[in-house]
Amino acid sequence: MKELKLTKTDKLIVNAAAKETTRAVLHCVHVKKGKIEAANGYTLVERKINYNGKDMLLDIADIAKHKDSRESINTILKVEGNFPITEALYPTEKPVFRIALGRSQLLSMLKCLNKNEEIIKFQFYGDKKAVKFETADDEVTGLIMPVYVDWDK
């Protein structure tokens, strides 16, 4: 197996993978040329990595054993199966509008919610206006202010 070097940041991708093992390929991360990706049926996240080897699936439980390692990962066993073709999931049309939200603001908002407040509704009013959010039961409501991003970079 070609040596796979994942940084500590690269390994964070496991958070997007399915935690339950009923759909085995979604309990894995998919490593392919130039990126690593994970999905759980509701979320898909991919990160660019420096990898030029063959496609492979790696069980997230196996990666967790190496979570604090700063060295290359070359002892992980590959999982058999086919990861979904994710390229087809991305919209191809132009967005209605774009808005940039800060990671720390999103995390602050999420920390205000109870664990049983699972569904969050977002309302967008334009690319330069605040995003309104509320829980499904309307117990929590708030705003997240947009941040400036140079979309042409």
C-alpha positions in Angstrom: 0.0 0.0 0.0 1.3 3.5 -0.8 2.2 5.5 2.2 -0.6 7.8 3.3 0.3 10.9 5.1 -2.6 12.6 6.9 -2.1 15.7 9.1 -4.0 16.1 12.3 -6.3 18.5 10.4 -6.8 15.9 7.6 -7.9 13.4 10.2 -10.8 15.7 11.3 -12.7 14.5 8.2 -13.8 11.5 10.3 -16.4 13.8 11.9 -18.4 13.8 8.7 -18.5 10.0 8.4 -21.5 7.9 9.6 -20.9 6.8 13.2 -23.2 3.7 12.9 -21.8 0.7 11.0 -25.1 -0.3 9.2 -23.8 1.4 6.0 -20.2 0.2 6.1 -18.9 2.5 3.3 -20.2 5.6 5.0 -18.5 4.5 8.2 -15.3 5.1 6.2 -13.4 7.9 4.7 -12.7 7.7 1.0 -9.2 8.6 0.0 -8.5 9.3 -3.7 -6.1 11.3 -5.8 -5.8 14.7 -4.3 -8.6 14.5 -1.6 -10.1 12.7 1.3 -13.9 12.7 1.7 -16.5 11.5 4.2 -20.3 11.4 4.2 -23.1 10.2 6.5 -26.1 10.4 4.3 -26.9 14.0 5.3 -23.5 15.7 5.1 -20.6 15.4 2.6 -17.2 16.9 3.4 -14.0 16.7 1.4 -10.6 18.1 2.0 -7.7 18.4 -0.4 -4.7 16.3 0.5 -1.3 15.5 -1.0 -2.0 11.9 -2.1 -1.5 10.4 -5.6 -2.2 6.7 -4.9 -5.1 4.4 -5.6 -8.6 5.0 -4.2 -9.3 3.3 -0.9 -11.8 3.2 1.9 -10.5 3.5 5.5 -12.6 2.7 8.5 -12.9 5.7 10.8 -12.5 3.5 13.9 -9.1 2.4 12.5 -8.1 6.1 11.8 -9.2 7.0 15.4 -6.4 4.7 16.7 -3.9 7.1 15.0 -5.7 10.3 15.9 -2.8 11.7 17.9 -0.1 10.4 15.6 1.9 13.0 13.6 3.5 10.4 11.5 2.3 8.8 8.3 -0.4 6.2 8.5 0.7 3.1 6.7 -0.8 0.3 8.9 -4.5 1.0 8.3 -6.4 -1.9 6.7 -8.5 -1.0 3.6 -12.2 -1.7 3.6 -13.9 -3.4 0.6 -16.8 -1.5 -1.0 -17.6 1.4 -3.3 -18.0 4.9 -1.9 -20.8 6.9 -3.6 -19.9 9.0 -6.6 -20.0 12.4 -4.9 -19.2 14.6 -7.9 -22.7 14.2 -9.1 -24.2 15.6 -5.8 -22.8 19.1 -6.3 -25.1 21.6 -7.9 -24.0 22.7 -11.4 -26.2 25.8 -11.7 -25.2 29.2 -10.5 -26.2 29.9 -6.9 -29.1 32.3 -6.2 -26.8 34.2 -3.9 -23.7 33.5 -1.8 -23.0 34.3 1.8 -20.0 33.7 4.0 -20.4 32.8 7.6 -17.6 32.6 10.2 -16.8 29.2 11.7 -16.6 30.7 15.2 -20.0 32.4 14.9 -21.6 29.1 13.7 -19.9 27.2 16.6 -21.1 29.8 19.1 -24.6 29.5 17.8 -24.5 25.7 18.0 -23.2 25.8 21.6 -26.4 27.7 22.6 -28.6 24.7 21.7 -29.6 21.7 23.8 -28.7 18.3 22.4 -32.4 17.6 21.7 -32.7 20.7 19.5 -31.5 18.8 16.5 -33.2 20.7 13.6 -32.1 24.2 12.9 -34.0 26.3 10.3 -32.0 29.0 8.4 -33.5 31.9 6.6 -31.5 33.9 4.1 -32.5 37.4 3.1 -29.6 38.4 0.8 -25.8 38.1 0.5 -25.1 41.1 2.8 -27.9 40.6 5.4 -27.9 38.5 8.6 -29.0 34.9 8.4 -31.9 34.2 10.8 -31.9 30.8 12.5 -34.4 29.1 14.8 -34.9 25.7 16.2 -37.7 23.5 14.9 -39.8 24.2 18.0 -39.1 28.0 17.8 -37.6 27.9 21.3 -34.3 29.5 20.1 -34.1 32.2 17.5 -31.1 34.3 16.5 -29.0 35.9 13.8 -25.6 35.2 12.3 -23.9 38.2 10.6 -22.2 37.6 7.3 -18.5 38.1 6.9 -16.7 39.7 3.9 -15.1 37.3 1.4 -13.4 38.0 -1.8 -15.3 35.4 -4.0 -12.9 36.0 -6.9 -9.9 34.5 -5.3 
